[in-house]
Amino acid sequence: MSDTKYCVGFTLIPGIGRARFSKLEQHFGGLERAWHASAAELEMAGLDQRSVEAIVAMRPKISLDAEMEKLDRYKVTVLTLKDKAYPSRLKEIYDPPPVLYVRGCFTLDDDWPVAVVGSRRPTYYGREVTEQIVGDLARNRITIVSGLAKGIDATAHRAALDAGGWSIAVFGCGLDTVYPRDHVKLAREVMEHGALVSEFPLGASPRRENFPLRNRIMSGLSLGVVVIEAGETSGALITAGLALEQNREVFAVPGSVLSAVSRGTNRLIQEGAKLVRGANDILEELNLTMAVQHVEAKETVPATDTETRILRILRDLSPEPTHIDEVGRQSNLPIAAVSSTLAMMELKGMVKQVGGMNYIVARETREDYRVKVE
């Protein structure tokens, strides 16, 4: 926790990015020593004069304890490159942010994240295509990553949430500021069904130069980037270029050759981006057509000792259907408990009633993994 506090401190000093973080850590063996180092010691660590002057000038103005209290008040989690929870995909890129600020639930290493970007002024076609493709991706357990901007970004977040899916919004400012302001409600919903993420500390304003930096995080977190409507100078094309540099897949939805907002996406297709007609094109290219089956298989893990006991009885008596009364006798459980547990297991797809209150195992499960119920 001590080093985390100093990581936060250095993010509050302009110009101290991944390369300088690395120099400080290597030279001082930790950021706490670096924080208290003299100007001469900072120069010996390899920092340029401008960075040294910035650190020396800013340190007295920063209260690290107050900053940590503020993060706690906003329920912001701080992830550094050394933390296990730091996304492994993001660590792979050339310049991973040394610190990530997170609000919400952030478990991307267990999910299949895909970034969706596009025009801030989409056509009706663009919005419709986004809703259809993103909705289908979300129903296939794909986490949708975007930038909360107006247009395609906001449509993508909304479509993911409406489909019951998860979404990640990457900010170009501190997490205490929602930009644009119109998306405060959307940001709150994303936080409740995913996460808000930024490399910028609380208080950082949405400056123009922040958004290309934000874009590299969006693509870096993801397996691939889908571009839906982008003009020839669209920021979405910057994200696509970053994705290629990061060895991510790039997808583009074709549009009319007469439409200005499709010139960028059509050019991406000409240059080799995967043409997307629907969600299946993305799932197939990323080898995620079995994603739902994979998740469903994980959901068949017994959740309680009672489920495990009943499952073993049914498996031991397989392949013959077993009456609920026999399950009760062999398990030494009250029949009411057996009945309610079997009903829940049937909803999960673990067991199947074949008539007359007789049950069989519906699919293979892993009984060696159990969640202890307090």
C-alpha positions as CSV (number, residue, x, y, z in Angstrom):
1,M,0.0,0.0,0.0
2,S,2.9,2.3,0.8
3,D,4.3,2.1,-2.7
4,T,0.9,2.5,-4.2
5,K,0.5,5.9,-2.5
6,Y,3.7,7.1,-4.1
7,C,2.7,5.7,-7.5
8,V,-0.4,7.9,-7.1
9,G,1.8,10.9,-6.2
10,F,3.9,10.6,-9.3
11,T,0.8,10.5,-11.5
12,L,-0.1,13.9,-10.2
13,I,3.2,15.3,-11.7
14,P,2.9,16.2,-15.4
15,G,5.4,14.3,-17.7
16,I,6.0,11.3,-15.4
17,G,5.0,8.4,-17.5
18,R,5.9,4.7,-17.8
19,A,9.5,5.3,-18.9
20,R,10.3,7.7,-16.0
21,F,8.4,5.5,-13.5
22,S,10.7,2.6,-14.7
23,K,13.9,4.7,-14.2
24,L,12.9,5.8,-10.7
25,E,12.0,2.2,-9.6
26,Q,15.2,0.7,-11.0
27,H,17.4,3.3,-9.5
28,F,15.8,3.7,-6.1
29,G,14.4,0.2,-5.7
30,G,10.9,1.6,-5.0
31,L,9.0,4.8,-5.4
32,E,8.9,5.8,-1.7
33,R,12.7,6.5,-1.8
34,A,12.2,8.2,-5.2
35,W,9.5,10.5,-3.8
36,H,11.9,11.8,-1.1
37,A,15.0,12.0,-3.3
38,S,16.9,15.3,-3.9
39,A,17.2,16.9,-7.3
40,A,20.7,15.6,-7.6
41,E,19.6,12.1,-6.8
42,L,16.7,12.3,-9.4
43,E,19.2,13.4,-12.0
44,M,21.4,10.4,-11.2
45,A,18.3,8.2,-11.8
46,G,18.4,9.4,-15.4
47,L,15.6,11.9,-15.4
48,D,15.9,15.0,-17.6
49,Q,16.1,18.5,-16.0
50,R,12.5,19.4,-16.8
51,S,11.2,16.3,-15.1
52,V,13.4,16.9,-12.0
53,E,12.2,20.5,-11.8
54,A,8.6,19.4,-12.0
55,I,9.0,16.8,-9.3
56,V,10.8,19.2,-6.9
57,A,8.2,21.9,-7.5
58,M,5.1,19.8,-7.2
59,R,5.9,17.5,-4.3
60,P,5.4,20.1,-1.5
61,K,1.9,20.9,-2.9
62,I,0.7,17.2,-2.8
63,S,-0.7,15.6,0.2
64,L,-0.5,11.8,-0.5
65,D,-2.7,10.9,2.5
66,A,-5.4,13.4,1.4
67,E,-5.2,12.0,-2.1
68,M,-5.7,8.4,-0.9
69,E,-8.6,9.5,1.2
70,K,-10.2,11.1,-1.8
71,L,-9.7,7.9,-3.8
72,D,-11.4,6.0,-1.0
73,R,-14.3,8.5,-0.9
74,Y,-14.9,8.0,-4.6
75,K,-14.4,4.2,-4.2
76,V,-11.6,4.2,-6.7
77,T,-9.2,1.2,-6.8
78,V,-5.6,1.8,-7.7
79,L,-3.8,-0.8,-9.8
80,T,-0.1,-0.7,-10.5
81,L,1.9,-2.7,-12.9
82,K,3.0,-4.9,-10.0
83,D,-0.5,-5.8,-9.0
84,K,-1.9,-9.2,-9.9
85,A,-5.2,-7.6,-10.8
86,Y,-3.6,-5.4,-13.4
87,P,-4.9,-6.6,-16.8
88,S,-2.4,-8.9,-18.4
89,R,-3.3,-7.9,-21.9
90,L,-2.5,-4.2,-21.1
91,K,0.9,-5.2,-19.7
92,E,1.7,-6.5,-23.2
93,I,1.6,-3.2,-25.0
94,Y,4.6,-0.9,-25.6
95,D,3.6,1.7,-23.1
96,P,1.2,0.3,-20.4
97,P,0.1,3.0,-18.0
98,P,2.0,2.6,-14.7
99,V,-1.2,3.2,-12.7
100,L,-4.8,2.4,-13.5
101,Y,-7.7,4.0,-11.6
102,V,-10.8,1.8,-11.5
103,R,-14.4,2.2,-10.3
104,G,-16.6,-0.8,-10.5
105,C,-15.9,-4.5,-11.2
106,F,-12.7,-5.1,-13.3
107,T,-12.0,-8.8,-14.2
108,L,-11.0,-8.6,-17.8
109,D,-8.6,-11.5,-17.7
110,D,-11.5,-13.8,-17.2
111,D,-13.6,-12.3,-19.9
112,W,-13.5,-11.6,-23.7
113,P,-13.2,-7.8,-24.1
114,V,-13.8,-6.2,-27.5
115,A,-13.5,-2.5,-28.1
116,V,-16.2,-0.7,-30.2
117,V,-15.5,2.8,-31.5
118,G,-16.7,5.1,-34.2
119,S,-18.1,8.5,-35.2
120,R,-19.4,11.0,-32.7
121,R,-22.1,11.8,-35.3
122,P,-23.3,8.5,-36.5
123,T,-26.1,8.0,-39.0
124,Y,-29.2,6.0,-38.3
125,Y,-27.5,3.1,-40.1
126,G,-24.5,3.4,-37.8
127,R,-26.6,3.4,-34.6
128,E,-28.7,0.5,-35.8
129,V,-25.7,-1.6,-36.8
130,T,-24.0,-0.8,-33.4
131,E,-27.1,-1.9,-31.4
132,Q,-27.4,-5.1,-33.4
133,I,-23.7,-6.2,-33.4
134,V,-23.0,-5.1,-29.8
135,G,-26.2,-6.6,-28.5
136,D,-25.3,-10.0,-30.0
137,L,-21.7,-9.7,-28.7
138,A,-23.0,-9.0,-25.2
139,R,-25.4,-11.9,-25.3
140,N,-22.4,-14.0,-26.2
141,R,-20.7,-12.9,-23.0
142,I,-18.3,-10.4,-24.7
143,T,-17.4,-7.4,-22.6
144,I,-17.7,-4.2,-24.6
145,V,-15.0,-1.6,-24.2
146,S,-15.4,1.9,-25.4
147,G,-14.8,5.6,-24.5
148,L,-18.1,7.0,-23.3
149,A,-18.0,9.6,-26.0
150,K,-21.1,10.8,-27.9
151,G,-22.2,8.7,-30.9
152,I,-21.0,5.2,-31.5
153,D,-19.3,4.9,-28.1
154,A,-22.4,5.7,-26.1
155,T,-24.6,3.6,-28.3
156,A,-22.2,0.6,-27.8
157,H,-22.3,1.0,-24.0
158,R,-26.0,1.3,-24.0
159,A,-26.5,-1.7,-26.3
160,A,-24.3,-3.9,-24.1
161,L,-26.2,-2.9,-20.9
162,D,-29.6,-3.4,-22.6
163,A,-28.5,-6.9,-23.6
164,G,-27.7,-7.7,-20.0
165,G,-23.9,-7.6,-20.7
166,W,-20.9,-6.0,-19.2
167,S,-19.1,-2.9,-20.4
168,I,-15.9,-1.0,-19.7
169,A,-15.6,2.8,-20.2
170,V,-12.1,4.2,-20.5
171,F,-11.8,7.9,-19.5
172,G,-9.6,10.6,-20.9
173,C,-9.8,12.4,-17.6
174,G,-10.0,11.6,-13.8
175,L,-12.8,9.3,-12.7
176,D,-14.4,12.1,-10.7
177,T,-15.3,13.9,-13.9
178,V,-17.7,12.4,-16.5
179,Y,-17.1,13.7,-20.0
180,P,-19.4,14.6,-21.7
181,R,-21.6,15.7,-18.8
182,D,-24.7,14.3,-20.6
183,H,-23.4,10.8,-19.9
184,V,-23.4,10.9,-16.1
185,K,-26.3,8.4,-15.9
186,L,-24.7,6.1,-18.5
187,A,-21.4,6.2,-16.6
188,R,-23.2,5.2,-13.4
189,E,-24.8,2.3,-15.1
190,V,-21.6,1.1,-16.7
191,M,-19.9,1.3,-13.3
192,E,-22.7,-1.0,-11.9
193,H,-22.3,-3.5,-14.7
194,G,-18.6,-3.3,-15.4
195,A,-16.1,-0.6,-14.7
196,L,-14.8,3.0,-15.4
197,V,-11.1,3.1,-16.0
198,S,-8.5,5.8,-16.4
199,E,-4.8,6.4,-16.1
200,F,-5.4,10.0,-15.1
201,P,-5.6,10.9,-11.4
202,L,-8.7,12.4,-9.8
203,G,-9.0,16.1,-10.8
204,A,-7.5,15.6,-14.3
205,S,-9.6,17.5,-16.8
206,P,-10.6,16.0,-20.2
207,R,-7.8,17.7,-22.3
208,R,-7.6,17.1,-26.0
209,E,-4.2,15.4,-25.8
210,N,-5.5,12.8,-23.3
211,F,-7.8,11.0,-25.8
212,P,-5.1,9.4,-28.0
213,L,-3.6,8.1,-24.7
214,R,-7.0,6.8,-23.7
215,N,-7.4,5.1,-27.0
216,R,-4.3,3.0,-26.5
217,I,-5.8,1.6,-23.3
218,M,-9.1,0.8,-25.0
219,S,-7.3,-1.3,-27.7
220,G,-4.7,-2.6,-25.2
221,L,-7.4,-4.1,-22.9
222,S,-9.2,-5.8,-25.8
223,L,-8.8,-8.8,-28.1
224,G,-9.8,-6.7,-31.0
225,V,-11.3,-3.3,-32.1
226,V,-14.5,-2.9,-34.1
227,V,-14.8,0.4,-36.0
228,I,-18.4,1.4,-36.9
229,E,-18.6,4.6,-39.0
230,A,-15.5,6.7,-39.1
231,G,-14.6,9.7,-41.3
232,E,-11.1,10.1,-42.8
233,T,-9.8,11.9,-39.8
234,S,-11.8,10.2,-37.1
235,G,-10.2,9.4,-33.7
236,A,-11.6,5.9,-34.2
237,L,-8.9,5.4,-36.9
238,I,-6.2,6.3,-34.3
239,T,-7.6,3.5,-32.1
240,A,-7.5,1.1,-35.0
241,G,-3.9,2.0,-35.8
242,L,-2.9,1.5,-32.1
243,A,-4.7,-1.9,-32.2
244,L,-2.5,-3.0,-35.1
245,E,0.6,-1.8,-33.3
246,Q,-0.5,-3.9,-30.3
247,N,-1.1,-7.0,-32.4
248,R,-4.9,-6.8,-31.9
249,E,-7.5,-7.7,-34.5
250,V,-9.1,-4.8,-36.4
251,F,-12.7,-5.1,-37.6
252,A,-14.7,-2.6,-39.7
253,V,-18.3,-2.4,-40.7
254,P,-18.7,-1.3,-44.3
255,G,-20.9,1.6,-45.3
256,S,-22.0,3.5,-48.3
257,V,-19.3,4.8,-50.6
258,L,-21.3,8.1,-50.7
259,S,-21.2,8.5,-46.9
260,A,-18.5,10.7,-45.4
261,V,-18.7,8.8,-42.1
262,S,-17.9,5.5,-43.8
263,R,-14.8,6.6,-45.7
264,G,-12.5,5.7,-42.9
265,T,-14.1,2.3,-42.2
266,N,-14.2,1.4,-46.0
267,R,-10.5,2.3,-46.2
268,L,-9.7,0.1,-43.2
269,I,-11.3,-2.8,-45.1
270,Q,-9.3,-2.0,-48.2
271,E,-6.2,-2.1,-46.1
272,G,-7.0,-5.5,-44.6
273,A,-9.4,-5.0,-41.7
274,K,-11.9,-7.8,-41.3
275,L,-15.2,-6.9,-42.9
276,V,-18.0,-7.3,-40.3
277,R,-21.6,-8.1,-41.3
278,G,-22.6,-9.3,-37.8
279,A,-21.3,-10.4,-34.5
280,N,-20.5,-13.9,-35.7
281,D,-17.8,-12.5,-38.0
282,I,-16.1,-11.2,-34.9
283,L,-16.6,-14.3,-32.8
284,E,-15.3,-16.6,-35.5
285,E,-12.2,-14.4,-36.1
286,L,-11.4,-14.3,-32.4
287,N,-12.2,-18.1,-32.0
288,L,-14.9,-17.2,-29.5
289,T,-17.8,-19.1,-31.0
290,M,-17.7,-21.4,-28.1
291,A,-17.6,-18.6,-25.5
292,V,-21.1,-19.1,-24.3
293,Q,-20.7,-22.8,-23.9
294,H,-17.5,-22.2,-22.0
295,V,-19.2,-19.9,-19.5
296,E,-22.2,-22.2,-19.2
297,A,-19.9,-25.1,-18.4
298,K,-18.3,-23.0,-15.6
299,E,-21.8,-22.2,-14.3
300,T,-22.5,-25.9,-13.8
301,V,-20.0,-26.1,-10.9
302,P,-21.9,-27.2,-7.7
303,A,-22.4,-24.1,-5.6
304,T,-23.2,-25.9,-2.2
305,D,-22.4,-29.1,-0.3
306,T,-26.0,-30.2,-0.9
307,E,-25.7,-29.8,-4.6
308,T,-22.4,-31.8,-4.6
309,R,-24.0,-34.6,-2.5
310,I,-27.0,-34.9,-4.7
311,L,-24.9,-34.8,-7.9
312,R,-22.7,-37.6,-6.6
313,I,-25.8,-39.8,-5.9
314,L,-27.3,-39.2,-9.3
315,R,-23.9,-39.9,-10.9
316,D,-23.4,-43.1,-8.9
317,L,-26.8,-44.4,-10.0
318,S,-26.4,-43.2,-13.7
319,P,-27.6,-43.9,-16.3
320,E,-30.9,-44.9,-14.6
321,P,-33.3,-42.1,-13.6
322,T,-33.5,-41.7,-9.8
323,H,-36.7,-40.8,-8.0
324,I,-36.6,-37.9,-5.7
325,D,-37.5,-40.1,-2.7
326,E,-34.4,-42.3,-3.4
327,V,-32.2,-39.2,-3.5
328,G,-33.6,-38.2,-0.2
329,R,-33.0,-41.6,1.4
330,Q,-29.4,-41.8,0.1
331,S,-28.5,-38.2,1.0
332,N,-30.1,-38.3,4.5
333,L,-31.5,-34.8,3.7
334,P,-35.1,-33.6,4.3
335,I,-37.2,-34.1,1.2
336,A,-38.0,-30.4,1.1
337,A,-34.3,-29.5,0.9
338,V,-33.8,-32.2,-1.8
339,S,-36.8,-30.9,-3.8
340,S,-35.7,-27.2,-3.7
341,T,-32.0,-28.1,-4.5
342,L,-33.0,-30.3,-7.5
343,A,-35.3,-27.5,-8.8
344,M,-32.3,-25.1,-8.7
345,M,-30.0,-27.6,-10.3
346,E,-32.5,-28.1,-13.1
347,L,-32.5,-24.3,-13.7
348,K,-28.8,-24.4,-14.0
349,G,-28.9,-27.2,-16.4
350,M,-27.0,-29.6,-14.1
351,V,-29.8,-32.2,-13.8
352,K,-32.9,-33.1,-15.8
353,Q,-36.3,-34.4,-14.7
354,V,-37.4,-37.2,-17.1
355,G,-40.9,-37.5,-15.7
356,G,-42.5,-38.8,-12.5
357,M,-40.0,-36.9,-10.3
358,N,-37.2,-39.0,-11.7
359,Y,-33.9,-37.2,-12.3
360,I,-30.7,-37.8,-14.3
361,V,-27.4,-35.8,-14.6
362,A,-27.8,-33.4,-17.5
363,R,-24.2,-32.6,-18.2
364,E,-20.7,-33.1,-16.8
365,T,-19.8,-30.9,-13.9
366,R,-16.7,-30.4,-11.8
367,E,-17.6,-31.6,-8.3
368,D,-14.1,-30.9,-7.0
369,Y,-14.8,-27.2,-6.9
370,R,-17.2,-26.0,-4.3
371,V,-18.1,-22.7,-2.8
372,K,-18.5,-22.9,0.9
373,V,-21.8,-21.4,2.1
374,E,-21.6,-19.6,5.4
